[in-house]
Amino acid sequence: MREGTGTGLRQVVSGVLEELQRVVDVLAHRLGRAVAVDDLDFRMLAYSTHAEEGDQWRARAILSREAPPEALAWLRRQRLGRATGPVRLPAENDLGILPRVVVPVVYQDVRFGYLWLFDAEGSLTEQQLELASAAAVEAGAVCFRERVVSRLRTAREGELVRDLLSDDLQVRGMSSARLVEENLFAPRGDVTVVVARPLPAGAEGVDEDDRIALQAAVSMASTRLGDRGSLRLVRPDHAVLVTPSATLRRSPELPEALRATALERLGRTTKWRDVHVATGSPARRLDDAVTSYTQALDALRVAEVVPSFAPLVAHEDLGIYALLAGQPVDQLGAHGVHPAVRRLLETDRQLFTTAELYLDRAGDARATADELGLHRASVYHRVRRIEDITELDLSDGQHRLILHLGIKVSRLLGLV
């Protein structure tokens, strides 16, 4: 895409949003009453400023830009998705909802949302409803254009993020500069990469429909972070979110929200075991984001073979696994598992687990006994057996390191 296209996209996006607000304002002026437009999830897109007219729902929706949960449940019971023209909704006193008229916002047979009018007295005439219907069609055309622009923006963003995560330093630098120049990302210090990967239950992998679901999930997560708060990319088997580290610190719930949304969008079927979400460590600059991305992938790899890290894992919490996961798998397999560890693994899995826990607890027999539900004497007995099998002296720091590293490598290689 030639230089300047990003600026053009920004101008079009700004224009269509202004046009949607204009449609609402013009209709409100003609009818002399409050008008609002929501998307299909009943999140407010535009509203008029008729302060003298409203109810509790409208007040809360303006503040939060979305319908309150109890009102949302009531709305879904109205089956508005079937409406083909204006629908009069009665008052719901328990929820503080006044009578109103809703008109579906449709363009080229695609439903984009709903146009709302207050009608507490039931005084809207057929002519006024025709004006509202015409305005809904106009709003639909605006939303249609916005969808086209949004898809162009997403495609451009994906192209640049792919380059941002390239192995080529020069390509990364050019991509970083373009993202900032085209106003697709606002640099605010260091950046962090979050990756979400669905885990199929069987041999069937991630297909195109699944990737569309992942795109929707990561887009919703991006929306939570605000305008230019993050960058998105969907790869063959995972979704990527690049965000300023400061933004992520303000929204620590984001990884869990991304996982929940991905599970919902993918559908809670037997096809999926789970969705794992990993967070890399902060990278100092946008063009260093590939380091955080690689760390997030390493963390996903660890979480898949060491269940205690799943389903949400941060690279900085991996401990020794952070170092091991950064090594090529073939090298780990060839050099990482000491023969002593292999002997222990092949002789007694229970002793293997005891050795790992004992070393994780820095040789604290009492803590190991408490966690295993054993007497300390039993732990000492097991430690002696471990030393006999491995031919290692666990009072020797070097021997403890050999055994501990070998155990962790075994887990990373899926030998346990």
N, C-alpha and C positions, 0 to 999 in steps of 0.2 A: 504494500500500500504506500502511495507516494507521501512525501512530507506534507503536512498540513491537513491530512485527513482527520487526525484526532481532534484538531480544532473545529473542523466542520461538524463532527459528531457532537461535540459539546454544545455547539450553537443550536443544532437540531433538537437535542434533548431538552435544552432550556426552553426552546420555542414551543415544543409540544406541551410541556407542563404549563407554561403560561397560557397556551390556548385552551387547555382544559379548564383552567381557572376562569378564563374569559367566558366560556360556555356557561358555567355555573352562575357567574355574576350577571350575565345578560338575562338568563331565565329568571333569576331571583328578582331582578328589577321589573321585568314584564309582569310577573305574577304577584309581586309584592309580598313574598313570603320566603322563608328559608329553603335553600336547596343545597344538597350535598351529593357527591359521587363517591362510591366505595368500589374497591376491587372485589373479586369473587370470594375473598376471605373476609369481606366486610371491614377491610382496613380503609380508612378515609383517605381519598386522594385529593379532593378539593371541596371547599365549603364556602357558602356566602356568609356575610356579616350582618345577619338580622338578629341583633342581640335581644330584641324584645320577644322573640319567639323561640321556644325550645323546650326540652325536657331533660331529665337526668341522663338518659342515654346519650343525647347529643352533647351535653356538657362533658361527659366522661370521654366520649369518642374524640372530641376536639383536643382534649388534653393529651390523650394517649395515642391518637390516630388509629384506634381499633375499637371494636365493640367490646363492652364488658363481657366476661365469660357467661354470665347468666342470660344476658341479652342475646349472645351468640347462639346459645342452645335454643332459645325461643325462636330466633330467626330461622334456624335450620328446620324447625318443625313446620314452618310455613311453606316449605317446598318451593322456594322461589326459583329454583333452577328450572322448573317446568313453565314458568310464566313466559308468555309471548307478547304481553302488553301490560298496561298499567294495572296494578293490583292494590286494592284498598285494604290496609291492615288496621284492625281495631286497636283500641287502647289496651294496655296491659298494666293495670294499676299497681300490681305487686312489684313490678320492675320499674315503675316510673316512666312508662312509655306512653306517649300520646298517640292518637290516631294519625296515620300518615299514608301517603301513596308511594309505592315503589314502582319504578319503570326499569325494565331490563335494558342494560347498555349492550347493544348487539350491532355488529358491523360485519357484512359479508358472511353471515351465518355463524360468526364466532362471538360468543358471550364473553364480555370483559368485566362486567360488574353491574352495579345498580345505581340509579338516580333516585334520590329521596326528596319528597316534598311533605311539609307539615300540612295537615288538613284537619285540625281539631274540630272544626264545625261542620265538616263534610260539605264545604262550599265550593270546592273545585268544579268548574264546569267542564263539559266535554271539549269545548274549544281550548280551554286551558290545558287539559290533558293532552290534546293534540300538540300543543306547543311543547309540552314536556317530552312527548314521544319524539318529536323532531330534534329536540336538544339532546336526547339520549342517543339518537343515531349520530349526531354530530360528535358527541363525546366518544362514541364507539370508533369513529373514524380517527379521532385524535389518538386513542389508545392503540389502534391498529398501527398507525405510523410510529408510535413510541415503541411498539413491539419490534417492528422492523429495525429501528435504530438500535434498540437494545441488543438484538442479535448481531448486528454489525459490530457493536462495541465489544460484545463477548468474544466474537471471533478474533478481533484485533487484539484484545487483551490476552486471549489464549496463545496467539502467535508470539507475542512478546514475552509471555511468561515461559513458554517453552525455550526461548532463547536465553532467558534469564537463568534457567537451570541447566544450561549447556556446559559441557566440559571446556569449551573454548573461552578463555579469559576475555578476548577482544569482543566476541559475540555478546557475552554477558554485559560488558561495559556499554556497548551500543544499545542493548535492550533496556538497560537501566535508565539511560539518558532519554530514550524514546518514551518510556512509561511516564516519566516526569514531565517531559515537554508536551506530551499529548494529554496531560491532566488526568491520566488514568490512575496515578498514585501520588499521594502527597508524602514526601519523605519526612519522617519525624524521628531521626536517630536510628537506633538499631532495629532490625526486623527479625521476626520469628516465623518459621514455617510449621503449619499444622497439616497432617496428612490423615485421611480417613480411608480405610481399606475394608471392604466387605469380605467375610470369610465364607465361601460356599461350603455347604454341608457334604456335598459329594463331588463328583468329577466335573460337573457342569461349572463353567467359569462365569465371569462377568460379561454379559452381552450388551448390545446397543441400548436396549430398554433400561437396563440397570445403570448404564452410564448416564442416560438422561435423568434418571432418578437421583444419581449422585450429583449431577449438575444442579438440579433443583435444590438439593440439600445444602450444597456449598454456597449457592446463591443466597439462600435464606440466612445462612450464617454470616455471609458478607454484609447483608442488609442490617443485621444486628449491630455491626460495627460502624455503620454510618457511611456517608458519601466519601469515596476515595479512601475508605478505611482498610481495604484489603484487595488482593489480586487473587483470581481463581483460575484453576486449570483442572480438567478431568483427563487423566491418563488411562491406559487400557484397563487397569485393575484398581485404581485408587484416585481420590480427589485431593487437590492441593489448595491450601489457603496460605497466602503470604500476607502478613499483617505487621504493622509497627508493634514492637514489643510492649511499648507503653499502653497501646490500645488493648492488647491481650491481658496485660496486668489489671486494667480496669474492668475487664470482662472475663474473669477466671472461669466462669461457667461455660465458656464457648465450646471447649472440647466435648463436654457432656451433651450440650445442646446439639452440636453437630452430629454426634453419634445417634441421639434420639431421633433427630429429623431424618437421618439417613435410613435408620431402621424403618421408620414410618413410610418414607417414600419408596423404599425397596419392597415393602410389604413383608409382614411378619409371617413368612411361609417357611416350609421345611427346607427350602433351598439354601437358607442362610443360617449359619451357626451364630454369627454375631457380626458386629462392625467394630473394629479396633481403631482408635484414634491416637496418634502419636504427635508429640510436640518436640521439635528440635531446640537446641540452645540458641540464644540470640546471636545474630550475625551483625557485625558493626555497621555494614553498609548494604544497600539494596543489591549491589552487584556481587555481594558475598552470600546472598540468600541460598545459593546451592549448597553451602556447607551445612546450614540448618536443615535443609531438605534431606541431605544425605543422612544426617543424624536422626531425623524422624523416621526414615526408612529403616535404619539400623534398629531403632527402638521397636518398630513394628515386627521386625524379624525376631527380636528377643521375646516380645510379648506372645508371639505365636508358639514358641517352644517352652517358655517359662510362664505358665498360666498366672502366677502370682502378680505379674506386672499388668495383666490384661484387666479390663478392656481399654483403659485410659493410661497411657504411659508417656512420661517425659524423659528425654535423653539424659538430662542432668540427674535423674534418679536411678540410673541403671547401675551405678557403682562400677565394679570391675567389668561388667558386661559391656559397658560403653567402649572400653578399650578392645575387648575381644570381638565385638560385633563389627568393628571397623576393619578387621582382618579378612582377607579372602577365605572363603569356606574351605577351599582345597588345601590351603596352607594350614589352617587350623586342624583339619583332619589328619594331615600328614605329620605335623610336628606338635600339635597342642595337647594331645592326650598322652600323658606319661604312662609307660607300661604298668607302673604300680597302680594307677587309677583303673586301668583296664582289668587288672587282676581282681581288684576289689569289686568292680561292677559285675564281673562274670561270676564271682564267688557268692556274694550275698548282697542283694539290693537293699535289705534293711540296714546293713552296716554302712552301705554307701550313703544312705539318707542320714544316718547318725553322724557319720564323718562330716557331711556338709553342714549340718546344724551345729555341731561342736565347733567347727572352724568359723562359721558365721558368727558364733557367740564368743569368738576370741578365746576358745579353750575353756570357757566357763562351764564346768561340769554341772553345777547347780541349775543354771539357766537351761542347759540342755535337758537335764532330767525333768525339770518342771514342764517343758514344752512336750516332751515325749511321754510324760506320765510315768516315769520310772524313778527308782531309787538311785541316788548318786553312785552307789556301789555298782549298779548295773551298767551305768554309763562308763565307769572306769574299766569294767570288764570288757565292754565293747571296744573301747579305745585300744586296749591291749591286743584284742583280736585284729583290729584294723592295722595296727603296727606290724603284727605277725604276717598278715596277708600282703601288705604293701612293702614290707621291709624298710619302712620309713620310721624315724624317731620323731614323734609329734611334740617332743620338748625342744626340738631344733627348729628355729624359725625358717631356715631354708627349706627343710623338709615339709613344714606346714604349708609354705607357699606353693611348693610343687604340687602337693595334694589338692589344695584349695583351687588353684588355677585349673588343674586337670578336671576337677569335678564340674566347674563352671563351663569349661569348654565342652565337656560331655553333654551337658544340658543344651548348650547352644547348637550342638550338632545333632540333637534329637536322639542321642543314644540312651537317654533315660526315659 
